[in-house]
Amino acid sequence: MAERESRRDNKAMDGRWSLLGTTALVTGGTKGIGHAIVEELARFGAAVHTCARNEVELEKCLQRWGAMQLKVTGSVCDVSSPTEREKLMERVKSIFNGKLNILVNNAGTAIWKPATEQTPEDYKFVMSTNLRLPST
Ligand SMILES: NC(=O)c1ccc[n+]([C@@H]2O[C@H](COP(=O)([O-])OP(=O)(O)OC[C@H]3O[C@@H](n4cnc5c(N)ncnc54)[C@H](OP(=O)(O)O)[C@@H]3O)[C@@H](O)[C@H]2O)c1
């Protein structure tokens, strides 16, 4: 009886947290936090699209997720480039038929050196990656 109750509770939790039928874009999903977010969202049933600059690593991740039966697609994209961001959004729009439920602006960067040594190019690169993408 208690076991049946517990099974029913688990079922309710599964339903409560299901993301089946939803779509998500997670930038920078081939490593670290983004990688974990992609897998978690996909495990809950979301169709996920991700991107990264390194094509070899992206392909490796896509193969892994395919083998796990997770619904994940990917694009090579440098989010610091406005042109590449446009292309990414076009691809996402086409794959998800214009519907995006979840956006995780995870890709980000930092240049670790003293502030006095940061160049205008460093500043532009960091701002473009960390601030421009989320706002466009
Ligand atoms: N880890 C921490 O302790 C920490 C603390 C505070 C904030 N954060 C923030 O959390 C986010 C993830 O951190 P993390 O430690 O998981 O990073 P990470 O392990 O270095 O992974 C970064 C991911 O983003 C991708 N990426 C980086 N720059 C990109 C770009 N310009 N365009 C597209 N993809 C890009 C990387 O792939 P490619 O290199 O192939 O592009 C990779 O998949 C970052 O925004 C970071 O600033 C992290």
The ligand as an SDF file (V2000), in Angstrom:
LIG
                    3D

 48 52  0  0  0  0  0  0  0  0999 V2000
   32.4050   27.9270  -13.6710 N   0  0  0  0  0  0  0  0  0  0  0  0
   32.2730   28.9230  -12.7900 C   0  0  0  0  0  0  0  0  0  0  0  0
   32.7040   28.8730  -11.6340 O   0  0  0  0  0  0  0  0  0  0  0  0
   31.5040   30.1850  -13.1760 C   0  0  0  0  0  0  0  0  0  0  0  0
   31.3440   31.2140  -12.2430 C   0  0  0  0  0  0  0  0  0  0  0  0
   30.6170   32.3620  -12.5880 C   0  0  0  0  0  0  0  0  0  0  0  0
   30.0620   32.4570  -13.8630 C   0  0  0  0  0  0  0  0  0  0  0  0
   30.2410   31.4380  -14.7610 N   0  0  0  0  0  0  0  0  0  0  0  0
   29.6430   31.6160  -16.0680 C   0  0  0  0  0  0  0  0  0  0  0  0
   28.8950   30.4460  -16.4010 O   0  0  0  0  0  0  0  0  0  0  0  0
   29.0010   30.1950  -17.7900 C   0  0  0  0  0  0  0  0  0  0  0  0
   29.5470   28.7870  -18.0340 C   0  0  0  0  0  0  0  0  0  0  0  0
   30.7590   28.6360  -17.3520 O   0  0  0  0  0  0  0  0  0  0  0  0
   31.5900   27.2770  -17.4320 P   0  0  0  0  0  0  0  0  0  0  0  0
   32.5950   27.3050  -16.3370 O   0  0  0  0  0  0  0  0  0  0  0  0
   30.6470   26.1190  -17.5180 O   0  0  0  0  0  0  0  0  0  0  0  0
   32.3540   27.4900  -18.8230 O   0  0  0  0  0  0  0  0  0  0  0  0
   33.2130   26.4580  -19.6970 P   0  0  0  0  0  0  0  0  0  0  0  0
   33.3710   25.1450  -19.0160 O   0  0  0  0  0  0  0  0  0  0  0  0
   34.4230   27.1890  -20.1540 O   0  0  0  0  0  0  0  0  0  0  0  0
   32.2620   26.2030  -20.9730 O   0  0  0  0  0  0  0  0  0  0  0  0
   31.9090   27.2850  -21.7860 C   0  0  0  0  0  0  0  0  0  0  0  0
   31.0320   26.7720  -22.9170 C   0  0  0  0  0  0  0  0  0  0  0  0
   30.6390   27.9050  -23.7040 O   0  0  0  0  0  0  0  0  0  0  0  0
   31.1570   27.7820  -25.0130 C   0  0  0  0  0  0  0  0  0  0  0  0
   31.5460   29.1230  -25.4520 N   0  0  0  0  0  0  0  0  0  0  0  0
   32.4570   29.9630  -24.9010 C   0  0  0  0  0  0  0  0  0  0  0  0
   32.5500   31.0910  -25.5940 N   0  0  0  0  0  0  0  0  0  0  0  0
   31.6700   30.9720  -26.6090 C   0  0  0  0  0  0  0  0  0  0  0  0
   31.3300   31.7960  -27.6860 C   0  0  0  0  0  0  0  0  0  0  0  0
   31.9010   32.9950  -27.8750 N   0  0  0  0  0  0  0  0  0  0  0  0
   30.3730   31.3830  -28.5530 N   0  0  0  0  0  0  0  0  0  0  0  0
   29.7830   30.1690  -28.3830 C   0  0  0  0  0  0  0  0  0  0  0  0
   30.0800   29.3370  -27.3920 N   0  0  0  0  0  0  0  0  0  0  0  0
   31.0180   29.7230  -26.5140 C   0  0  0  0  0  0  0  0  0  0  0  0
   32.3210   26.7840  -24.9050 C   0  0  0  0  0  0  0  0  0  0  0  0
   32.5680   26.0730  -26.1220 O   0  0  0  0  0  0  0  0  0  0  0  0
   33.6460   26.6360  -27.2200 P   0  0  0  0  0  0  0  0  0  0  0  0
   34.8810   26.9840  -26.4630 O   0  0  0  0  0  0  0  0  0  0  0  0
   33.8080   25.4930  -28.1920 O   0  0  0  0  0  0  0  0  0  0  0  0
   32.9960   27.8210  -27.8570 O   0  0  0  0  0  0  0  0  0  0  0  0
   31.7480   25.8250  -23.8620 C   0  0  0  0  0  0  0  0  0  0  0  0
   30.8290   24.9330  -24.4160 O   0  0  0  0  0  0  0  0  0  0  0  0
   29.9170   31.2930  -18.3540 C   0  0  0  0  0  0  0  0  0  0  0  0
   29.1130   32.3320  -18.8490 O   0  0  0  0  0  0  0  0  0  0  0  0
   30.7150   31.7390  -17.1560 C   0  0  0  0  0  0  0  0  0  0  0  0
   31.1590   33.0830  -17.2940 O   0  0  0  0  0  0  0  0  0  0  0  0
   30.9500   30.3220  -14.4490 C   0  0  0  0  0  0  0  0  0  0  0  0
  1  2  1  0
  2  3  2  0
  2  4  1  0
  4  5  1  0
  4 48  2  0
  5  6  2  0
  6  7  1  0
  7  8  2  0
  8  9  1  0
  8 48  1  0
  9 10  1  0
  9 46  1  0
 10 11  1  0
 11 12  1  0
 11 44  1  0
 12 13  1  0
 13 14  1  0
 14 15  2  0
 14 16  1  0
 14 17  1  0
 17 18  1  0
 18 19  2  0
 18 20  1  0
 18 21  1  0
 21 22  1  0
 22 23  1  0
 23 24  1  0
 23 42  1  0
 24 25  1  0
 25 26  1  0
 25 36  1  0
 26 27  1  0
 26 35  1  0
 27 28  2  0
 28 29  1  0
 29 30  1  0
 29 35  2  0
 30 31  1  0
 30 32  2  0
 32 33  1  0
 33 34  2  0
 34 35  1  0
 36 37  1  0
 36 42  1  0
 37 38  1  0
 38 39  2  0
 38 40  1  0
 38 41  1  0
 42 43  1  0
 44 45  1  0
 44 46  1  0
 46 47  1  0
M  CHG  2   8   1  16  -1
M  END
$$$$
